[in-house]
């Protein structure tokens, strides 16, 4: 996941960035509103952590400009402004969450996880890949319109891969999304669920290689042949 951290206090910016990178996020840093918008225009981000008291361009103005053409990106305001009016204004202007300084890093990271999970929750969406369909409203999967039974974990894995079809997803991302837990505790469980999911797909589909394991990188769901060391 790629994040943009916008914070004018150098020490705090570096501390937050160090913590987020330890949590396996890719993080770009901006020290003012102008720099933040320059980064935003060039790169695609999953989430922006945004301070309000910024030089050059105020955080609220940054928020408004981003929201003027992008309603999908998640934005978490991180601010010393504690008045309820400021919090309401930030949320009304398009922020998804608001965290007041000072804060605990673990709470910040938990809120980021929650927002990123929500970005994949969509209602009444049917995801398709060839003859496979995943109905995200009714929570079922089908091939040739034949439903196949999945456990909750298997369905969550399949749905996440389908939201990101043709893109390699790391085991860390899958575990974070499905289990909301540390990677080491669930890596073997992930492998088992992937194996079981592929087996169920194989039972109803002529294409038994929808889900591919790219060695050293992660998993991808795709109809086409994928470059890389596939197993």
Backbone as a ProteinNet text record, in pm:
[ID]
protein_1_A
[PRIMARY]
XXXXXXXXXXXXXXXXXXXXXXXXXXXXXXXXXXXXXXXXXXXXXXXXXXXXXXXXXXXXXXXXXXXXXXXXXXXXXXXXXXXXXXXXXXXXXXXXXXXXXXXXXXXXXXXXXXXXXXXXXXXXXXXXXXXXXXXXXXXXXXXXXXXXXXXXXXXXXXXXXXXXXXXXXXXXXXXXXXXXXXXXXXXXXXXXXXXXXXXXXXXXXXXXXXXXXXXXXXXXXXXXXXXXXXX
[TERTIARY]
83.6	0	87.9	49.5	130.2	60.7	131.9	76.4	153	82.2	144.1	126.1	237.5	235.1	269.2	175.2	192.2	198.2	317	339.6	457.5	438.2	544.3	649.2	619.4	718.9	812.6	938.5	1034.1	1049	1069.1	1091.7	970.8	852.2	731	710.1	733.7	717.2	806.6	931.8	1025.7	991.4	943.1	904.6	786.2	685.2	567.3	605.8	686.9	727.8	804.7	893.7	971.5	879.8	781.5	688.1	604.1	555.7	472.2	552.7	677.1	761	790.5	801.8	819.1	695.8	581.4	455.6	435.2	541.4	542.9	461	441.4	380.4	489.8	457.7	543.5	498.3	592	553.1	633.2	562.6	623	596.6	690.2	681.7	670.4	579.4	564.3	562.9	633.2	647.5	552.2	483.6	389.1	278.7	175.7	61.4	93.7	180.3	218.2	289.6	384.6	457.5	362.8	267.4	170.6	92.6	45.7	-31.6	55	182.7	274	290.9	308.2	317.7	188.2	75.5	-54.6	-78.4	-32.8	-52.6	29.7	138.1	231	206.7	177.2	169.6	28	1.4	-126.1	-108.8	-192.7	-184.2	-312.3	-295.1	-409.7	-467.4	-381	-425.8	-331.8	-388.4	-310.6	-329.8	-219	-221.4	-189.5	-283.3	-277	-286.2	-179.6	-183.9	-261.5	-320.8	-397.5	-315	-228.6	-149.7	-23.8	-40.1	70	112.8	242.6	288.7	240.5	240.9	212.6	64.9	17.5	-123.4	-177.6	-282.4	-340.5	-394.6	-393.6	-438.2	-581.6	-669.4	-809.3	-818.9	-737.9	-738.8	-683.4	-580.4	-528.6	-639.5	-709.9	-820.1	-925.3	-964.5	-1066.6	-1021.8	-896.4	-847.1	-839.9	-797.3	-792.8	-934.2	-1025.3	-1162.7	-1236.8	-1190.1	-1257.7	-1253.6	-1154.8	-1147.8	-1121.4	-1128.3	-1102	-1180.9	-1287.5	-1369.1	-1331.3	-1233.8	-1199.6	-1085.7	-985.2	-867.8	-906.7	-847.8	-876	-786.8	-845.8	-771.4	-794.8	-686	-690.9	-625.2	-700.9	-646.1	-577.1	-457.3	-377.6	-348.6	-412.6	-404.5	-409.2	-346.3	-351.2	-478.1	-557.1	-683.4	-784.2	-820.3	-902.9	-1047.9	-1080.1	-1217.4	-1311.3	-1428.9	-1524.1	-1561.2	-1561.9	-1593.8	-1490.7	-1361.6	-1255.9	-1268.7	-1301.6	-1316.4	-1433.2	-1545.9	-1663.1	-1633	-1563.8	-1530.3	-1442.2	-1341.8	-1253.7	-1328.9	-1417.8	-1496.1	-1595.4	-1658	-1754.8	-1686.8	-1560.8	-1488.1	-1431.3	-1449.8	-1413.2	-1315.8	-1269.5	-1179.4	-1256.4	-1189.3	-1251.6	-1236.6	-1134.6	-1111.5	-1032.1	-1032.9	-967.5	-905.2	-774.2	-702.9	-633	-657.9	-605	-466.3	-374.7	-243.5	-255.5	-174.8	-82.5	-158.9	-95.9	-162.8	-65.6	-119.7	-38.5	-21.2	101.7	125.5	41.8	23.5	-55	-198.9	-254.1	-388.8	-389.1	-287.7	-278.2	-272.4	-188.8	-172.8	-299.6	-369.6	-495.9	-601.5	-605.9	-702.4	-668.9	-542	-500.7	-542.8	-518.9	-560.7	-709.8	-785.7	-931.4	-976.5	-918.4	-956.8	-921.6	-806.3	-764.8	-852.5	-897.5	-989.6	-1120.9	-1169.4	-1296	-1291.1	-1172.3	-1162.3	-1198.6	-1201.1	-1235.7	-1378.2	-1451.5	-1590.2	-1679.7	-1741.8	-1832.5	-1962.1	-2073.6	-2202.7	-2253.3	-2323.6	-2389.7	-2292.2	-2173.2	-2074.3	-2051.8	-2056.2	-2023.7	-1890.9	-1792.5	-1659.5	-1650	-1592.3	-1584.9	-1441.4	-1411	-1284.2	-1311.1	-1320.7	-1358.1	-1495.4	-1503.6	-1631.5	-1658.1	-1566	-1584.7	-1652.6	-1747.2	-1814.6	-1811.2	-1786.3	-1791.5	-1891.8	-1998.7	-2103.3	-2072	-2027.1	-1983.1	-2098.6	-2217.8	-2334	-2386.1	-2397.1	-2450.7	-2341.2	-2215.8	-2100.7	-2096	-2099.6	-2080.3	-1999.9	-1943.3	-1866.3	-1926.1	-1914.9	-1969.9	-1883.3	-1878.6	-1813.7	-1914.5	-1932.2	-2038.5	-2174.2	-2191.5	-2313.4	-2339.6	-2236.5	-2247.4	-2176.9	-2254	-2195.4	-2109.6	-2000.6	-1922.9	-1902.1	-1911.4	-1909.6	-1769.5	-1762.1	-1635.5	-1652.4	-1546.4	-1547.7	-1536.2	-1558.8	-1549.2	-1409.3	-1307.2	-1169.7	-1140.7	-1184.9	-1162.4	-1232	-1355	-1426.5	-1354.1	-1307.9	-1239.1	-1111.7	-1039	-917.5	-952.3	-1053.5	-1093.2	-1143.1	-1226.3	-1279.9	-1167.4	-1071.5	-960	-876	-848.8	-773	-851	-982.1	-1063.4	-1069.8	-1073.3	-1067.7	-935.1	-833.1	-699.5	-654	-748.6	-714.5	-604	-521.5	-406.4	-296.3	-302.4	-201.7	-150.3	-19.4	38.3	14.2	-42.7	-72.4	17.5	87.6	181	106.1	169.9	107.3	74.6	161.7	137.9	7.4	-16.8	-140.8	-263.4	-255.4	-368.4	-397.2	-292.4	-310.9	-365.6	-313.7	-362.9	-511.5	-551.2	-691.1	-783.9	-743	-832.4	-829.7	-708.4	-697.2	-677.5	-634.2	-603.4	-504.9	-399.1	-305.7	-164.3	-70.9	68.9	92.3	186	208.7	256.2	352.5	414.1	313.9	210.4	114.2	23.4	8.7	-93.4	-41.2	91.4	144.7	111.6	121.4	88.7	-61.4	-142.3	-286.7	-325.3	-258.5	-285.9	-257.6	-145.5	-110.5	-216.3	-265.3	-367.7	-496.1	-537.9	-662.4	-649	-533.3	-510.5	-519.7	-456.6	-460.5	-604.4	-681.4	-820.5	-904.8	-882.1	-956.3	-928.2	-802.2	-766	-827.8	-832.6	-891	-1039.9	-1110.7	-1254.2	-1280.1	-1196	-1210.3	-1184.4	-1083.1	-1046.2	-1159.6	-1239.7	-1347.1	-1459.6	-1472.6	-1583	-1536.3	-1405.1	-1356.2	-1253.4	-1262.2	-1160.3	-1028.5	-1036.7	-917.1	-883.8	-790.8	-759.3	-645.5	-604.7	-493.1	-533.6	-655.9	-695.5	-600.1	-575.7	-489.3	-349.7	-252.6	-114.7	-27.6	69	166.9	294.3	328.7	451.9	558.2	652.8	751.1	823.9	824.6	895.4	820	700.6	625.1	485	411.6	276.8	184.6	57.7	-44.6	-111.5	-156	-225.6	-341.1	-451.8	-562.7	-574.1	-565.4	-557.7	-590.1	-647.7	-672.2	-548.6	-467.5	-354.4	-230.8	-133.5	-6.9	67.3	130.7	197.9	347.8	420.5	565.6	613.6	721.2	775.6	781.7	838.9	855.3	726.2	643.1	510.8	517.5	446.6	436.7	295.7
-118.7	0	124.8	223	344.1	461.2	526.4	636.1	765.1	877.1	1009	1069.4	1101.7	1162.1	1309.8	1395.9	1540.3	1599.7	1640.6	1690.4	1786.8	1908.5	2009.4	1997.2	1929.1	1910.7	1795.6	1829.1	1732.1	1609.1	1630.1	1517.4	1423.9	1481.5	1400	1328.4	1398.5	1338.1	1215.8	1228.9	1117.3	1000.8	1031.5	924.6	845.7	916.9	848.8	765.7	823.9	752.7	625.4	634.4	517.1	406.6	444.5	344.9	281.2	361.1	308.5	216.4	251.1	164.9	33	34.8	-90.8	-179.2	-115.6	-189.7	-225.7	-210.3	-250.6	-160.1	-35.1	61.2	133.1	165.6	253.4	396.6	483.7	616.7	725.9	822.3	945.3	1056.5	1151.6	1257	1394	1475	1613.4	1703.4	1818.2	1906.7	2025.9	2045.6	2156.9	2120.7	2204.9	2175.3	2175.3	2264.4	2272.4	2145.4	2099.1	1976.6	1856.5	1855.9	1746.2	1734.5	1847	1845.1	1804.8	1842.3	1800.8	1649.6	1590	1444.2	1379.2	1434.5	1377.2	1376.7	1480.1	1488.8	1385	1338.4	1249	1102.1	1073.5	934.5	896.1	765.7	711.9	664.1	712.7	675.5	604.6	512.7	445.8	529.7	609.2	687.3	804.9	917.1	1035.4	1063.7	1077.9	1125.6	1274	1357.7	1501.1	1587.2	1664.2	1766	1886.2	1965.3	2081.7	2210.1	2226	2348.8	2340.6	2363	2347.9	2481.8	2495.4	2614.3	2613	2730.7	2750.6	2727.6	2603.7	2574.4	2498.7	2550.9	2491.2	2350.8	2267.1	2129.8	2117.1	2204.8	2200.4	2227.2	2319.3	2348.3	2229.9	2164.3	2042.3	1938.2	1920	1824	1855.3	1981.2	2019.8	1994.9	2025.8	2008	1860.3	1777.3	1633.2	1580.5	1621	1571.5	1624.9	1733.4	1790.8	1697	1604.6	1512.7	1368.2	1338.9	1202.6	1173.9	1094.6	1057.9	922.1	855.9	720	715	801.5	794.8	821.4	746.8	765.2	875.8	963.8	1075.2	1076.9	1069.7	1074.5	1204.4	1289.8	1415.7	1389.2	1446.1	1434.6	1577.8	1624.5	1767.5	1797.4	1909.8	1959.4	2040.1	2064.5	2137.2	2043.5	2077.7	1987.1	2031.2	2149.8	2197.9	2111.9	2085.8	2000.9	2061.2	2194.3	2259.5	2225.7	2220.2	2185.8	2040.9	1952.9	1811.2	1792.9	1855.4	1844.2	1901.5	2016.6	2078.9	1987.4	1925.4	1835.2	1717.6	1660.4	1545.7	1587.9	1704.8	1753.7	1787.6	1830	1864.8	1743	1623.9	1503.7	1409	1440.5	1347.2	1222.3	1107	982.5	959.4	1023.2	1007.2	1127.1	1148.5	1264.5	1218.8	1233.4	1193.8	1316.2	1340.8	1460.1	1432.1	1528.8	1522.7	1570.4	1514.7	1403	1270.9	1172.2	1045.4	930.8	812.9	691.4	634.4	598.8	548.2	425	338.3	216.9	249.7	357.4	398.2	451.4	531	581.4	467	369.2	257.6	174.3	158.7	84.1	156.4	288.1	364.6	355.7	357.5	342.7	206	101.7	-33.2	-38.1	20.9	19.3	90.6	206.3	281.3	205.9	141.9	68.8	-53.7	-116.4	-228	-180	-66.5	-12.7	21.9	52	91.9	-22.1	-144.5	-258.6	-307.8	-238.4	-276.3	-198	-264.7	-201.3	-281.7	-212.9	-279.9	-298.2	-408.4	-434	-429.8	-482.7	-489.6	-636.5	-667.4	-801.4	-793.9	-862.6	-864.8	-983	-960.3	-1068.2	-1087.8	-1210.9	-1248	-1371.7	-1353.8	-1465.8	-1516.7	-1646.2	-1706.6	-1701.4	-1640.3	-1630.6	-1499	-1507.9	-1389.4	-1395.3	-1280.4	-1267.8	-1158.2	-1196.4	-1103	-1050.2	-923.5	-868.6	-829.1	-817.2	-784.1	-908.6	-1018.7	-1142.1	-1238.3	-1199.9	-1274.1	-1418.8	-1433.9	-1566.6	-1556.9	-1670.8	-1679.6	-1787.7	-1768.4	-1865.6	-1870.4	-1987.5	-2007	-2076.5	-2023.9	-2071	-2064.2	-1964.1	-1943.9	-2056.9	-2136.2	-2243.1	-2194.2	-2177.3	-2132.5	-2243.5	-2202.4	-2302.2	-2251.3	-2345.7	-2312.2	-2272	-2159.6	-2111.5	-2079.9	-2098.6	-2053	-1899.7	-1837.4	-1690.8	-1643.3	-1714.4	-1675.7	-1692.6	-1803.3	-1826.6	-1719.7	-1686.3	-1582.8	-1449.2	-1413	-1285	-1277.5	-1388.2	-1392.8	-1373	-1446.8	-1438	-1298.1	-1239.4	-1105.9	-1003.3	-1010.9	-916	-929.4	-1052.9	-1073.9	-1023.4	-1042.9	-997.4	-844.8	-777.2	-631	-583.1	-667.2	-631.1	-722.6	-765.8	-862.4	-808.8	-902.2	-873.3	-795.7	-796.1	-727.8	-824.9	-831.7	-921.5	-864.4	-947.6	-907.9	-989.7	-922.2	-990.2	-1069.1	-1172	-1243.3	-1149.6	-1049.8	-954.2	-878.7	-836.2	-763.3	-850.8	-976.1	-1067.2	-1095.2	-1120.6	-1149.7	-1028.1	-910.5	-788	-767	-797	-775.8	-881	-1006.3	-1116	-1141	-1135.9	-1167.6	-1045.4	-932.8	-813.3	-848	-925.5	-974	-973.8	-1009.1	-1014.8	-1129.3	-1108.5	-1202	-1337.6	-1340.6	-1466.8	-1565.8	-1516	-1604.1	-1676.6	-1623.6	-1675.8	-1713.2	-1713.3	-1741.1	-1882.9	-1980.8	-2118.2	-2134.2	-2062.8	-2067.7	-2009.3	-1901.5	-1841.9	-1942.9	-2009.9	-2108.8	-2218.6	-2262	-2366.3	-2317.3	-2196	-2141.8	-2117.7	-2073.1	-2054.7	-2190.1	-2291.1	-2426.6	-2476.5	-2459.7	-2504.7	-2427.5	-2297.9	-2214.6	-2257.2	-2279.9	-2322.3	-2458.7	-2546	-2678.2	-2668.7	-2580.2	-2563	-2501.3	-2407.6	-2348.2	-2453.5	-2534.9	-2638.8	-2739.2	-2760.4	-2859.3	-2816.7	-2685.9	-2639.8	-2564.8	-2549	-2467.6	-2541.3	-2518.4	-2573.2	-2499.7	-2374.8	-2295.1	-2309.1	-2397.4	-2424	-2336.8	-2237.4	-2153.1	-2006.1	-1980.6	-1841.5	-1775	-1844.2	-1790.3	-1848.8	-1761.2	-1804.1	-1750.7	-1831.4	-1792	-1748.5	-1620	-1568.6	-1576.9	-1666.7	-1697.1	-1570.9	-1552.5	-1439.8	-1308.2	-1306.4	-1182	-1189.9	-1295.4	-1306.3	-1379.2	-1338.5	-1406.3	-1309.5	-1365.7	-1285	-1366.7	-1302	-1368.5	-1307.1	-1393	-1344.8	-1458.4	-1422.8	-1522.4	-1546	-1442.4	-1447.9	-1505.2	-1539	-1588.9	-1475.3	-1507.5	-1405	-1426.2	-1315.9	-1323.3	-1342.6	-1416.9	-1439	-1587.1	-1620.1	-1758.2	-1805.6	-1870.1	-1912.2	-2054.7	-2076.3	-2215	-2243.9
0	0	0	-79.3	-93.7	-24.9	68	144.9	118.3	132.3	131.1	269.2	335.2	468.1	454.3	494.3	482.1	622.7	664.5	800.6	796.8	849.9	840.8	950.3	1061.3	1167.2	1130.2	1106.5	1053.1	1142.1	1271.7	1362.5	1365.5	1378.1	1382	1249.2	1139	1006.2	991.2	1035.3	1020.9	1112.5	1233	1326.3	1271.7	1222.7	1167.3	1046	958.1	836.6	871.1	968.9	1009.6	1060.4	1142	1193.9	1085.1	990.7	882.1	791.1	766.1	681.2	749.4	881.1	954.2	942.4	916.6	896.6	749.3	670	528	436.2	477.1	386.4	307.6	184.1	105.7	132.7	175.3	222.8	152.3	94.5	44.7	145	153.9	254.8	190.1	244.3	200.1	323.3	313.7	428	423.7	312.8	302.7	203.2	198.1	112.7	-34.6	-75.9	-216.5	-261.2	-179.1	-210.5	-211.3	-119.9	-114.1	-243.9	-296.2	-420.8	-539.1	-535.8	-642.9	-642.9	-525	-514.6	-563.3	-519.3	-552.9	-703.7	-772.8	-917.3	-993.8	-933.9	-1003.6	-969.7	-843.8	-797.9	-755	-759.6	-712.4	-568.6	-479.8	-338.8	-294.5	-200.3	-140.4	-26.5	37.9	153.3	175.2	220.7	257	405.3	478.4	616.8	610	652.1	623.1	748.6	772.9	878.3	824.8	914.8	870.6	872.2	972.1	985.1	900.3	770.8	676.1	618.2	587.7	516.3	370.6	310.1	167.6	133.7	149.8	125.5	246.1	306.8	426.1	397.3	501.3	486	438	484.2	440.1	290.3	240.5	97.3	17.9	71.4	7.8	0.2	111.1	116.8	11.3	0.6	-96.8	-240.3	-270.1	-406.7	-444.3	-349.4	-377	-398	-310	-319.1	-442.5	-500.8	-617.8	-737.9	-740.7	-855	-814	-683.2	-638.7	-511.4	-525.2	-409.2	-351.5	-413.3	-373	-272	-287.8	-201.5	-56.9	34.6	176.5	233	314.6	373.3	523.8	599.2	744.2	789.3	855.7	907.5	1040.4	1054.2	1175.7	1219.3	1326.7	1355.7	1504.5	1540.8	1677.9	1703.2	1599.2	1617	1683.2	1806.7	1887.1	1900.6	1852.8	1864.7	1780	1833.2	1761.4	1626.7	1618.3	1490.9	1384.5	1424.1	1328.8	1282	1374.9	1340.1	1243.3	1274.3	1187.3	1049.1	1046.1	917.6	833.7	897.1	823.5	764.9	844.5	796.8	689.3	708.1	608.8	475.6	482.9	359.9	288.2	346.9	272.8	338.6	460.1	528.1	571	568.2	612	761.6	821.3	964.3	1014.1	1146.3	1206.6	1337.1	1349.9	1470.8	1528.5	1656.5	1722.5	1780.1	1765	1828	1973.6	2064.7	2045.1	2034.6	1976.1	1950.1	1973.6	1985.5	1995.7	1856	1819.5	1683.9	1654	1752.7	1729.1	1689.1	1748.5	1710.1	1567.1	1531.4	1394.8	1295.5	1322.5	1229.4	1221.2	1334.1	1334.2	1250.6	1260.6	1180.9	1032.3	998.9	859.2	806.8	884.9	844.6	818.8	909.3	896.3	770	742.3	622.3	495.2	494.4	375.3	352.8	461.2	445.2	385.7	435.2	386	238.8	187.1	46.6	-46.7	7.7	-75.8	-53.5	34	59.5	-34.6	-126.5	-219.7	-223.2	-227.9	-228.3	-371.1	-391.7	-519.9	-637.5	-617.9	-723.9	-759.5	-887.9	-935.2	-1008	-955.2	-1014.4	-1109.5	-1224.7	-1324	-1372.6	-1403.3	-1465.3	-1548.7	-1681	-1766.4	-1728.9	-1697.1	-1658.9	-1508.7	-1434	-1289.2	-1252.8	-1158	-1105.5	-953.5	-893.2	-747.7	-714.8	-646.5	-608.5	-468.5	-460.3	-332.3	-241.2	-296.3	-214	-142.6	-217.7	-161.2	-114.8	-139.2	-88.9	-139.8	-272.3	-328.8	-457.1	-496.2	-620.2	-708	-840.3	-935.1	-1059.8	-1120.2	-1249.7	-1340.4	-1462.4	-1552.5	-1482.1	-1396.1	-1316.7	-1218.3	-1193.3	-1093	-966.1	-858.9	-732.9	-672.7	-608.7	-534.5	-392.2	-297.6	-155.7	-111	-40.9	13	160.7	235.8	374.5	373.5	488	495	458.4	504.7	475.4	326.2	268.1	125.1	41	80.6	5.2	16.1	135.7	154.4	70.8	63.9	-18.2	-164.6	-211.5	-352	-386.2	-300.7	-325.9	-334.8	-242.8	-241.4	-367.7	-408.6	-531.8	-653	-652.5	-765.9	-772.4	-657.7	-658.4	-717.9	-705.4	-753.4	-867.4	-951.6	-1055	-1146.6	-1192.6	-1278.2	-1205.8	-1071.5	-990.6	-884.7	-868.1	-768.1	-628.7	-541.7	-404.2	-311.3	-223.9	-135	-27.2	29.8	141.7	257.1	279.7	388.2	367.2	244.3	215.2	237.3	190.9	207.6	354.9	430.9	572.8	644.8	611.5	674.4	645.6	521.4	483.5	544.1	540.8	580.1	730.3	789.8	931.4	1020.6	963.2	1042.2	1153.2	1117.3	1217.9	1163.9	1252.1	1212.3	1114.8	1024.5	915.6	963.4	1055.7	1094.2	1150	1215.4	1280.6	1182.1	1060.9	971.4	832.1	812.7	679.5	634.3	723.9	686.5	662.7	742.3	724	588.4	547.7	416.8	306.4	313.5	210.8	202.5	318.7	319.8	253.3	287.1	231.3	80.4	36.3	-108	-178	-119.7	-177.7	-186.6	-78.4	-76.2	-177.4	-188.3	-283	-426.4	-459.8	-595.3	-627.3	-527.5	-546.6	-578.9	-510.6	-534.8	-672	-712.2	-845.6	-952.6	-929.8	-1026.4	-1046.4	-942.6	-950.2	-1044.2	-1071.5	-1156.3	-1280.5	-1298.1	-1408.8	-1492.7	-1624.4	-1713.6	-1695.3	-1652	-1624.8	-1477.4	-1445.5	-1305.1	-1254.5	-1333.9	-1293	-1283.7	-1240.3	-1217	-1117.1	-1005.9	-900.9	-916.9	-931	-950.5	-838	-798.4	-696.8	-767.1	-755.5	-813.9	-705.9	-725.5	-621.7	-574.5	-443.2	-385.3	-390	-451.5	-464.3	-402.6	-437.4	-383.8	-478	-479.9	-557.7	-654.4	-766.3	-866.4	-922	-949.4	-1017	-1155.9	-1256.6	-1394.5	-1489.4	-1604.5	-1708.3	-1793.4	-1808.2	-1899.8	-1832.9	-1916.3	-1866.9	-1797.6	-1685.1	-1605	-1610.1	-1634.2	-1631.1	-1488.3	-1471.9	-1338.4	-1309	-1194.6	-1153.9	-1089.9	-1170.5	-1124	-1073.5	-961.4	-914.7	-866.1
[MASK]
+++++++++++++++++++++++++++++++++++++++++++++++++++++++++++++++++++++++++++++++++++++++++++++++++++++++++++++++++++++++++++++++++++++++++++++++++++++++++++++++++++++++++++++++++++++++++++++++++++++++++++++++++++++++++++++++++++++++

